[in-house]
Each structure stands twice: as C-alpha cells, then as structure tokens.
C-alpha cells in the first residue's frame, strides 16, 4: 500500500538518511538467492551489495531529488543493548566472508562518491539515524529514511516532516520503484498502531528477528488490541485489573520482559555524535577518481549512469 507524503507542501531542503546495513543485507541476499546467483567479477570479487546498494540509491536520487544524504552503518562492537541483554540479536549468524569483502568495497565507493558515512561505537545505526533525523528536523529539513526495518517506523512524524522509505522485498529483483513512502497514516495502515506505539507494540509481542522477547504468549493481534484500548505499555499495566483471563496472567508474568523489550526497541535520539548537517550536502564527485574502482568491480550499469548520479 503506497502512502506518500506531500512533497509539494514545502520547499525545505531534503535530507535522505540511509540504513546502511539494512540496505546492504537486502541487496546481498536478494541477489544471492536470484536465479543467476550472486554477482562476482571476472577476478572473483563479490559485488552484489555494491551493485544493489548503488542501484537503489540511484533510484532514490532520481525520484526524490534530495540536497543532502547520510548513510549510517552498524559497527562490529557490542552496543548498550547487548550489555542490557546478552540474548539480544544472539541468534544471528556471522556475516559471510564475501559479504564482508563486498561491504568494504561499498564503503570505498561511497567515500569516493563524497557521501557522508556516520557511525558511533556503542550504538546502532538506528540510533545514529534517529539522532540525525531529530537534529535535521529541528533545523528545518525534511527527512526521509531508507530502510527495510520496521523499527524505524517509530521515527515517522508528519509534523516534523520525517517519513520512511520502506524497501520492498523485491527491491533488487525488478526495475519498478523499490520502496514505499510511509507517513503516519501509512504506518497505522500497515502496523495497526501509531508510530508512537511501535516501541510498546514490540514490548508486548516482541521481535524474533532481534531476539526481543516481549510478553510470552502475547501475539501481534493482542498487542494491537491492548494498545488500542490503553494507548501505552504503562497504560496497559495501570489498568491490569480491568484485563481478564489468560491475557492478564501473561501480562503479570511477563512484565519484566515487557519493560526490557521496551528498552531494547526504543531508538535513542541523543547519541553523542559530532555531526554537521552541511557535511551531508551532495556536492558531486570526481569521475576520473571513481571510474577505476567501478571498472575493477565491473559495475557497467553504474558507470553508464554516472551522469545521472552526478
């Protein structure tokens, strides 16, 4: 369901924020599982991420016409969430060797394209994106966040002109638009809760992909029903005596996990990161410097679109 914000309502500068690892993983697995298999150069260099990532950015640049862009990546070091819960994301397999090689080349390409990369030890890319989005919004920017992660729906705010460009599952397998823009109404239509309720929704029903436990036995439909009636996690527990039967028992037994899950799901908006928005300005690039790297990676389609990228 396509939900688009009204781009014509303002002439404020547009900052595109990119959830780097989310886009990279989607590119890697989409192309690795395609009929033709992963992309590899004649010299054996894996390029699925480089191709998929840059091709998606090209689509966004063409359709959105931003003046600013920043790409956030996770770091290998544990974050404050891992310190709070050793099970957090514990069932995720280590990234394959070809993924690591591919993403190193990607970051070289992004740097050569003069695109700003942002990271912060101890925090995830989501926290970095949330912090930059908050700063940019306060400075009068429109903000659109590219991600395949519904966690970032909690940042959507129509009044602050923050929306999410949510990647389709088929993003790298077709030439049509690779994303849908979600404003507040779009989040409600998809998730059945508001952006402000996303954190408490995960606190109740959890998130298996991140090993966020939620309340044992509470599924997404029950979570939506509870939040529709009581608005927040605190509201649910403040009114626990009004809740009957098995649901009440599950909530009582799972309160500790609910509060932990709420903490794990909450994106931090105050990461201590030095960030100058002007550093995100799209200033173009030196084609003569980037061409040798693109040729080494045999990214012929990107080379043919260099004028568009410029």
Wavefront OBJ file of the C-alpha trace (Angstrom):
o trace
v 0.000 0.000 0.000
v 1.646 3.207 -1.141
v 1.396 6.064 1.315
v 3.234 9.170 0.170
v 3.888 12.421 1.979
v 3.005 15.673 0.275
v 6.341 16.764 -1.175
v 4.868 19.927 -2.706
v 3.829 21.315 0.698
v 7.267 22.708 1.452
v 10.464 23.921 -0.121
v 12.556 22.882 2.879
v 15.809 21.086 1.966
v 15.527 17.297 1.824
v 17.916 15.028 3.746
v 17.894 11.344 2.812
v 19.139 9.070 5.601
v 20.128 5.514 4.677
v 20.079 2.489 6.979
v 23.305 1.118 5.524
v 23.352 -2.458 6.799
v 19.638 -2.935 6.172
v 20.058 -1.979 2.527
v 23.294 -3.975 2.215
v 21.820 -7.186 3.637
v 18.767 -6.929 1.408
v 20.938 -6.431 -1.656
v 23.208 -9.328 -0.696
v 20.524 -11.922 -0.024
v 18.194 -10.834 -2.832
v 20.882 -11.232 -5.464
v 22.481 -14.295 -3.830
v 19.115 -16.078 -3.979
v 18.267 -14.978 -7.508
v 18.282 -17.418 -10.418
v 21.592 -16.054 -11.664
v 23.166 -16.174 -8.227
v 25.406 -13.574 -6.567
v 27.319 -11.045 -8.630
v 31.049 -11.762 -8.926
v 33.637 -10.085 -11.128
v 35.861 -11.999 -13.558
v 38.577 -11.716 -10.873
v 36.333 -13.222 -8.186
v 35.358 -10.036 -6.311
v 31.802 -10.216 -4.870
v 29.727 -7.185 -5.937
v 26.076 -7.960 -5.126
v 25.990 -5.354 -2.351
v 27.831 -2.691 -4.353
v 25.521 -3.097 -7.344
v 22.241 -3.421 -5.417
v 23.043 -0.621 -2.992
v 24.146 1.906 -5.624
v 21.309 0.999 -7.976
v 18.803 1.667 -5.181
v 20.458 4.974 -4.313
v 20.276 5.959 -7.976
v 16.519 5.333 -7.956
v 16.081 7.400 -4.796
v 18.213 10.266 -6.104
v 16.215 10.375 -9.328
v 12.786 10.228 -7.705
v 13.357 12.261 -4.526
v 15.905 14.871 -5.715
v 17.499 15.379 -2.251
v 20.082 18.024 -1.493
v 21.614 16.091 1.422
v 22.346 12.428 2.190
v 23.978 10.459 5.023
v 24.451 6.703 5.333
v 24.671 5.079 8.780
v 26.277 1.707 9.445
v 26.438 -0.593 12.452
v 29.858 -1.303 13.927
v 31.175 -4.701 14.985
v 31.459 -3.726 18.663
v 28.625 -4.597 21.103
v 26.132 -1.838 21.874
v 24.368 -0.763 25.064
v 21.546 -3.138 24.091
v 23.894 -6.126 24.121
v 25.074 -5.040 27.566
v 21.466 -4.877 28.776
v 20.563 -8.303 27.369
v 23.126 -10.880 26.248
v 20.438 -12.599 24.148
v 19.873 -9.505 22.007
v 20.412 -10.480 18.334
v 22.221 -13.579 19.635
v 20.794 -15.970 17.058
v 22.098 -14.044 14.066
v 24.730 -15.852 12.046
v 28.048 -14.173 11.408
v 28.184 -12.334 8.119
v 29.669 -14.489 5.323
v 33.199 -13.657 4.171
v 32.029 -12.478 0.748
v 29.568 -10.096 2.449
v 32.404 -8.506 4.430
v 34.548 -8.113 1.303
v 31.621 -6.657 -0.641
v 30.689 -4.123 2.037
v 34.305 -2.902 2.335
v 34.267 -2.126 -1.371
v 30.890 -0.456 -0.946
v 32.211 1.882 1.718
v 35.167 2.747 -0.537
v 32.684 3.599 -3.291
v 30.502 5.704 -1.019
v 33.539 7.661 0.144
v 34.638 8.176 -3.462
v 31.160 9.469 -4.278
v 31.589 12.021 -1.455
v 28.681 10.556 0.502
v 28.731 11.081 4.255
v 29.030 7.916 6.398
v 28.038 8.073 10.078
v 28.746 5.557 12.860
v 29.067 5.610 16.640
v 30.652 2.970 18.856
v 28.235 1.555 21.409
v 25.180 2.444 19.347
v 23.364 1.008 16.365
v 22.779 2.682 13.027
v 19.124 3.161 14.038
v 20.200 5.365 16.950
v 22.529 7.375 14.732
v 19.741 7.834 12.170
v 17.256 8.832 14.871
v 19.649 11.397 16.318
v 20.491 12.942 12.936
v 16.815 12.949 11.902
v 15.942 14.826 15.110
v 18.694 17.402 14.593
v 17.809 17.900 10.932
v 14.100 18.267 11.656
v 14.796 20.903 14.299
v 16.987 22.720 11.767
v 14.094 22.876 9.290
v 14.973 19.951 6.999
v 12.589 17.406 5.554
v 13.885 13.911 6.371
v 13.269 10.602 4.589
v 14.828 7.409 5.928
v 15.595 4.464 3.623
v 15.325 1.139 5.451
v 13.922 -2.356 5.316
v 13.475 -2.360 9.097
v 10.070 -1.555 10.588
v 11.766 -0.446 13.843
v 12.321 2.920 12.180
v 8.572 3.476 11.797
v 8.763 4.890 15.336
v 10.583 7.927 13.904
v 7.798 8.845 11.460
v 6.340 12.242 12.319
v 4.238 14.276 9.896
v 4.556 17.491 11.922
v 8.346 17.200 11.912
v 8.371 16.141 8.229
v 10.027 12.785 8.902
v 8.945 9.776 6.822
v 10.296 6.320 6.000
v 11.081 4.985 2.520
v 10.451 1.302 3.226
v 12.231 -1.137 0.911
v 10.135 -3.748 -0.865
v 11.009 -7.439 -0.613
v 11.505 -7.420 -4.382
v 13.624 -4.257 -4.324
v 16.577 -5.772 -6.187
v 14.631 -8.086 -8.495
v 12.713 -5.590 -10.582
v 13.128 -2.212 -12.216
v 9.989 -0.611 -10.775
v 10.021 1.625 -7.703
v 11.996 -0.110 -4.966
v 10.283 1.445 -1.961
v 7.054 2.792 -0.496
v 6.966 6.021 1.488
v 5.281 5.790 4.868
v 3.859 8.760 6.692
v 1.795 8.479 9.877
v -1.318 7.201 8.094
v 0.796 4.640 6.256
v 2.303 3.270 9.466
v -1.155 2.941 11.031
v -2.489 1.180 7.934
v 0.380 -1.334 7.905
v 1.020 -1.894 11.609
v -2.424 -1.085 13.120
v -0.660 1.103 15.692
v 0.696 4.645 15.549
v 4.412 5.497 15.179
v 4.413 6.476 18.865
v 3.141 2.996 19.773
v 5.692 0.976 17.780
v 8.050 0.620 20.769
v 5.275 -0.537 23.121
v 3.940 -2.846 20.421
v 7.321 -4.598 20.344
v 7.436 -4.544 24.132
v 4.245 -6.615 24.142
v 4.650 -9.019 21.213
v 8.438 -8.937 20.841
v 10.553 -9.189 17.701
v 12.038 -12.579 16.832
v 14.476 -11.104 14.304
v 16.232 -9.170 17.086
v 15.590 -11.659 19.913
v 13.398 -9.118 21.704
v 11.256 -11.368 23.924
v 8.090 -9.353 24.505
v 5.479 -10.939 26.768
v 5.336 -14.720 26.409
v 2.062 -15.697 24.752
v 1.116 -12.187 23.567
v 0.904 -12.008 19.784
v 0.628 -9.062 17.447
v -3.190 -9.011 17.355
v -3.437 -8.969 21.147
v -0.746 -6.278 21.324
v -2.715 -4.110 18.895
v -5.934 -4.661 20.849
v -4.288 -3.716 24.150
v -2.680 -0.578 22.735
v -5.898 0.466 21.017
v -7.659 0.301 24.371
v -4.949 1.535 26.744
v -2.647 3.528 24.383
v 0.722 2.707 26.007
v 2.547 -0.094 27.816
v 2.247 1.926 31.032
v -1.479 2.298 30.342
v -1.818 -1.470 29.961
v -0.197 -2.158 33.332
v -2.000 0.726 35.038
v -5.260 -0.948 34.008
v -4.192 -4.557 34.570
v -7.169 -5.202 36.879
v -9.553 -4.448 34.017
v -7.954 -7.137 31.856
v -9.374 -10.598 32.291
v -8.338 -14.228 31.947
v -5.204 -15.619 30.364
v -4.088 -12.301 28.909
v -3.931 -10.756 32.385
v -1.894 -13.696 33.701
v 0.537 -13.479 30.779
v 0.989 -9.748 31.285
v 1.605 -10.157 35.008
v 4.126 -12.958 34.479
v 5.863 -11.136 31.631
v 6.122 -7.597 32.999
v 9.900 -7.765 33.447
v 10.362 -8.954 29.857
v 7.967 -6.275 28.611
v 9.993 -3.493 30.227
v 13.259 -4.967 28.932
v 11.778 -5.270 25.449
v 10.579 -1.681 25.585
v 14.125 -0.575 26.418
v 15.639 -2.665 23.609
v 13.138 -1.441 20.994
v 13.463 2.265 21.778
v 15.649 4.172 19.312
v 17.870 6.731 21.054
v 17.599 10.272 19.724
v 20.522 11.733 21.666
v 23.579 9.772 20.536
v 26.721 11.781 21.444
v 27.905 12.164 17.871
v 29.605 15.161 16.310
v 27.621 15.845 13.183
v 27.496 18.861 10.880
v 24.495 18.722 8.541
v 26.446 20.634 5.889
v 28.765 17.617 5.630
v 25.796 15.693 4.197
v 25.401 18.062 1.261
v 25.528 16.338 -2.127
v 28.451 18.071 -3.806
v 29.177 15.726 -6.689
v 32.296 13.630 -7.285
v 35.381 13.313 -9.460
v 34.525 10.819 -12.201
v 38.182 10.246 -13.044
v 38.837 9.143 -9.453
v 35.888 6.783 -9.156
v 35.995 5.205 -12.616
v 38.977 2.900 -11.892
v 37.189 1.426 -8.854
v 33.915 0.967 -10.765
v 35.829 -0.706 -13.603
v 37.632 -3.020 -11.157
v 34.225 -4.036 -9.784
v 32.842 -4.341 -13.329
v 29.797 -2.245 -12.433
v 28.944 -1.377 -16.014
v 25.394 -0.232 -15.292
v 26.607 2.203 -12.626
v 29.287 3.507 -14.997
v 26.672 4.105 -17.695
v 24.591 6.070 -15.154
v 27.416 8.227 -13.792
v 25.951 11.335 -15.422
v 22.648 10.710 -13.644
v 24.434 10.188 -10.347
v 26.433 13.366 -10.841
l 1 2 3 4 5 6 7 8 9 10 11 12 13 14 15 16 17 18 19 20 21 22 23 24 25 26 27 28 29 30 31 32 33 34 35 36 37 38 39 40 41 42 43 44 45 46 47 48 49 50 51 52 53 54 55 56 57 58 59 60 61 62 63 64 65 66 67 68 69 70 71 72 73 74 75 76 77 78 79 80 81 82 83 84 85 86 87 88 89 90 91 92 93 94 95 96 97 98 99 100 101 102 103 104 105 106 107 108 109 110 111 112 113 114 115 116 117 118 119 120 121 122 123 124 125 126 127 128 129 130 131 132 133 134 135 136 137 138 139 140 141 142 143 144 145 146 147 148 149 150 151 152 153 154 155 156 157 158 159 160 161 162 163 164 165 166 167 168 169 170 171 172 173 174 175 176 177 178 179 180 181 182 183 184 185 186 187 188 189 190 191 192 193 194 195 196 197 198 199 200 201 202 203 204 205 206 207 208 209 210 211 212 213 214 215 216 217 218 219 220 221 222 223 224 225 226 227 228 229 230 231 232 233 234 235 236 237 238 239 240 241 242 243 244 245 246 247 248 249 250 251 252 253 254 255 256 257 258 259 260 261 262 263 264 265 266 267 268 269 270 271 272 273 274 275 276 277 278 279 280 281 282 283 284 285 286 287 288 289 290 291 292 293 294 295 296 297 298 299 300 301 302 303 304 305 306 307 308 309 310
